[in-house]
């Protein structure tokens, strides 16, 4: 588990986290702790989007759609 710990890592590029707060497989708290730790380390380009009442599969589909849009927008940014 410690190999997968992201709480001591500060991303250097933009990072987009999206998580449903009702995810029945991966606790939302995991993402929230990770995001807060990254912010505390000074990660300025990290964002967390919470999907209220979002469960795992519907949120995963939404994540894919929003990620594609996010990458397309980033590609157009000089």
Residue pairs with C-beta under 8 A, 6 or more apart in sequence:
6 34
6 37
6 38
7 33
7 34
7 37
7 38
8 37
8 41
9 38
9 41
10 38
10 41
10 42
10 43
11 38
11 43
11 45
11 46
13 45
14 45
14 46
14 47
14 74
15 38
15 43
15 45
15 46
15 47
16 46
16 47
16 49
16 66
16 67
16 70
17 31
17 34
17 35
17 46
17 47
17 48
17 49
18 48
18 49
18 51
18 59
18 62
18 63
18 66
18 67
19 26
19 28
19 31
19 32
19 48
19 49
19 50
19 51
19 54
19 59
20 28
20 50
20 51
20 53
20 54
20 55
20 56
20 58
20 59
21 28
21 50
21 51
21 52
21 53
21 54
22 28
22 53
22 54
22 55
23 54
23 55
23 56
23 59
24 55
24 56
25 56
26 56
28 50
31 48
32 48
35 46
35 48
38 46
39 46
49 66
51 59
51 62
54 62
